[in-house]
């Protein structure tokens, strides 16, 4: 996982999901006020030895390239997830909460595996774990999803495309 260690990013959900994926490891990249609580949670669930806190990193792409699955379990309505776009650009398999802007960036079973729950702010860790295990057990599915996500990124989210869209929006606003 990548980003600030704050409760709305869902790192606690990731740790609770890890409990249901024997042998898997969780890598958390980032710093924040929730770090101490997350370490206590990992210890209380007996997954501290498989939960790795890397702190702040400067090369996100290298770190992201080193993981098997990118998990984006945000439990708040992210407007636009930079982690999502970075993972897509690298063709990484993604598991994400089908909530907020993430539900607009991804298509379930096409560009990512999305989990949805009756209360999107309190997803079931077992369901998240099932999706992660699905990707870990079927690398070809991960490759397929990653490639589709990368294609979606290249068609919609590159810097030149985003600049063109912003310029077009400004042109509409200032045009006589």
C-alpha positions as CSV (number, residue, x, y, z in Angstrom):
1,X,0.0,0.0,0.0
2,X,1.1,3.5,-0.8
3,X,0.2,6.8,0.9
4,X,-0.1,8.6,4.2
5,X,-0.9,6.4,7.1
6,X,-4.2,7.8,8.1
7,X,-7.4,5.9,8.9
8,X,-9.3,7.0,5.8
9,X,-6.8,5.2,3.6
10,X,-7.8,1.8,4.9
11,X,-4.5,0.4,6.0
12,X,-6.2,-1.2,9.0
13,X,-8.5,-3.1,6.5
14,X,-5.4,-4.3,4.7
15,X,-3.9,-5.6,7.9
16,X,-7.2,-7.3,8.9
17,X,-7.3,-8.8,5.4
18,X,-3.7,-10.1,5.7
19,X,-4.9,-12.3,8.6
20,X,-6.9,-14.3,6.0
21,X,-4.0,-14.7,3.5
22,X,-1.6,-17.2,5.0
23,X,2.0,-16.6,3.9
24,X,1.4,-13.3,2.2
25,X,3.2,-10.1,3.2
26,X,1.9,-6.5,3.4
27,X,4.2,-3.7,2.5
28,X,3.1,-0.2,3.6
29,X,4.9,2.8,2.0
30,X,4.4,6.1,3.7
31,X,4.2,7.9,7.1
32,X,1.5,9.3,9.2
33,X,-0.2,9.5,12.5
34,X,-1.9,6.1,12.2
35,X,1.4,4.2,12.1
36,X,1.5,3.3,15.8
37,X,-2.1,2.0,15.8
38,X,-1.4,0.0,12.7
39,X,1.6,-1.7,14.3
40,X,-0.4,-2.5,17.4
41,X,-3.2,-4.0,15.2
42,X,-0.7,-6.1,13.2
43,X,0.7,-7.4,16.5
44,X,-2.7,-8.1,18.0
45,X,-3.7,-10.2,14.9
46,X,-0.3,-12.0,14.9
47,X,0.6,-10.7,11.4
48,X,3.3,-8.2,12.6
49,X,6.0,-10.5,11.1
50,X,4.3,-10.2,7.7
51,X,3.5,-6.4,7.9
52,X,6.4,-4.2,6.7
53,X,6.5,-0.5,7.3
54,X,8.9,1.2,4.8
55,X,8.2,4.8,5.8
56,X,8.6,7.7,3.3
57,X,10.1,6.7,-0.1
58,X,11.2,8.9,-2.9
59,X,10.9,6.5,-5.8
60,X,7.3,5.3,-5.8
61,X,7.6,3.6,-9.2
62,X,10.4,1.3,-8.1
63,X,8.6,0.4,-4.9
64,X,5.3,-0.2,-6.7
65,X,7.1,-2.4,-9.3
66,X,8.4,-4.6,-6.5
67,X,4.9,-5.7,-5.2
68,X,2.6,-8.4,-6.6
69,X,-0.7,-6.5,-6.0
70,X,-1.5,-2.9,-5.3
71,X,-4.2,-2.6,-2.7
72,X,-6.2,0.6,-2.6
73,X,-8.8,0.1,0.3
74,X,-9.6,3.8,0.9
75,X,-12.8,4.1,3.0
76,X,-13.5,7.7,2.0
77,X,-14.6,9.2,-1.2
78,X,-11.3,9.9,-2.9
79,X,-11.8,12.3,-5.7
80,X,-8.9,11.0,-7.7
81,X,-6.4,8.5,-6.5
82,X,-2.8,9.1,-7.5
83,X,-1.8,5.7,-6.3
84,X,-4.5,4.3,-8.7
85,X,-3.1,6.1,-11.7
86,X,0.5,5.2,-10.8
87,X,-0.4,1.5,-10.5
88,X,-2.2,1.6,-13.8
89,X,0.7,3.2,-15.5
90,X,2.9,0.3,-14.4
91,X,0.4,-2.4,-15.4
92,X,0.1,-3.6,-11.8
93,X,-2.8,-5.8,-10.7
94,X,-5.1,-3.7,-8.5
95,X,-7.6,-4.5,-5.7
96,X,-9.6,-1.4,-4.7
97,X,-12.7,-0.3,-2.8
98,X,-15.5,0.4,-5.3
99,X,-16.2,3.8,-3.6
100,X,-15.8,7.4,-4.5
101,X,-13.6,8.3,-7.4
102,X,-12.1,4.9,-7.5
103,X,-15.4,3.5,-8.8
104,X,-15.0,5.9,-11.7
105,X,-11.4,5.1,-12.5
106,X,-11.7,1.3,-12.5
107,X,-14.1,-1.2,-14.0
108,X,-14.5,-4.4,-12.0
109,X,-13.0,-7.5,-13.6
110,X,-11.6,-5.4,-16.5
111,X,-9.0,-2.9,-15.0
112,X,-9.1,-4.0,-11.4
113,X,-10.8,-6.2,-8.9
114,X,-13.2,-4.1,-6.8
115,X,-14.8,-4.9,-3.5
116,X,-18.1,-3.4,-2.6
117,X,-19.9,-3.7,0.7
118,X,-23.2,-2.5,2.2
119,X,-21.2,0.0,4.2
120,X,-18.2,1.1,2.0
121,X,-16.6,2.7,5.0
122,X,-16.4,-0.7,6.8
123,X,-15.6,-3.4,4.2
124,X,-15.3,-7.1,5.1
125,X,-11.6,-8.0,5.3
126,X,-12.4,-11.6,4.2
127,X,-13.9,-10.4,0.9
128,X,-10.8,-8.2,0.3
129,X,-8.6,-11.2,1.1
130,X,-10.5,-13.3,-1.4
131,X,-9.8,-10.8,-4.2
132,X,-6.1,-10.6,-3.3
133,X,-5.8,-14.4,-3.2
134,X,-7.5,-14.6,-6.5
135,X,-4.7,-12.5,-8.0
136,X,-1.9,-14.2,-6.1
137,X,-3.2,-17.6,-7.3
138,X,-3.8,-16.6,-10.9
139,X,-0.9,-14.5,-12.2
140,X,-2.3,-14.5,-15.7
141,X,-5.4,-12.7,-14.4
142,X,-3.2,-10.1,-12.8
143,X,-1.3,-9.6,-16.0
144,X,-4.5,-9.3,-18.0
145,X,-6.0,-6.8,-15.5
146,X,-2.7,-4.9,-15.3
147,X,-2.4,-4.6,-19.1
148,X,-6.0,-3.4,-19.4
149,X,-5.5,-0.9,-16.7
150,X,-2.3,0.4,-18.4
151,X,-4.2,0.8,-21.7
152,X,-7.0,2.7,-19.8
153,X,-4.3,4.9,-18.3
154,X,-2.7,5.6,-21.6
155,X,-6.1,6.5,-23.1
156,X,-7.3,8.7,-20.3
157,X,-4.8,9.8,-17.7
158,X,-1.4,10.7,-19.1
159,X,-0.1,14.1,-18.4
160,X,-0.5,15.4,-22.0
161,X,-4.1,14.2,-22.1
162,X,-4.9,15.8,-18.7
163,X,-3.3,19.1,-19.8
164,X,-5.3,19.1,-23.0
165,X,-8.5,18.5,-21.0
166,X,-7.7,21.3,-18.6
167,X,-6.9,23.7,-21.4
168,X,-10.1,22.8,-23.2
169,X,-12.1,23.5,-20.0
170,X,-10.4,26.9,-19.5
171,X,-11.0,27.7,-23.2
172,X,-14.7,27.1,-22.7
173,X,-14.8,29.3,-19.6
174,X,-12.9,32.3,-21.1
175,X,-14.2,32.1,-24.7
176,X,-16.5,35.0,-25.6
